[in-house]
Structures are given as structure tokens and as C-alpha cells.
Amino acid sequence: MKQARFLLPAEHEMLDSMLYYQHQAEGLGHDFLDQVAEAVRRIENNPEAYPEINKTVHRCLVRRFPFALLYKIFCDEVVILAVMHLKRHPSYWLDR
């Protein structure tokens, strides 16, 4: 099992999205974080299981929310590059 870590911009995206959902309905932001955490666990347990969107970046969908975790696999860890809303421009994160 590989440990996952978030790049700072990805962490900010996650927290901003959590605040947005929390303002929409009480508890929804926490539900979002729970689903992101569950997606991270799935990635850590089997990082190769999710499709590549280019030669080195994989995508894992977050259940119940229109988000995906974009990540790279390294020898000793998984680095989450983006917590991407699926309606956002698909290549905004490429410079990370």
C-alpha cells in the first residue's frame, strides 16, 4: 500500500469545494470530504486500478460528487495533483 499526499493546490481545491457544499446544505461538506477520503483509500490500496488520462496521470472518480482525483504514482507514494470538478476545463492542472 502506498501513502497518498496532496499537493497544496489540490488540498485548496478540496477545502474550497467542502466549504461550497457545506453552504449548500448542513453536513454536505463533510459528506464530500468523506467521499474524497474514501477515494484516497481506494487509490492507496490499488493505485494502478484507475485509468490513465495521459502517460503518467491517473483519474479516480469521487462517488456521489462530480469530482475526480488526479494523481501520479511514484516508487514510494502517490501524489494527488488535483481535486478536479468534472465540469471544469480539463487541463487547468497541467502545470502542477
Order of alpha helices (4+ residues) and beta strands (2+ residues): beta-alpha-alpha-beta-beta-beta
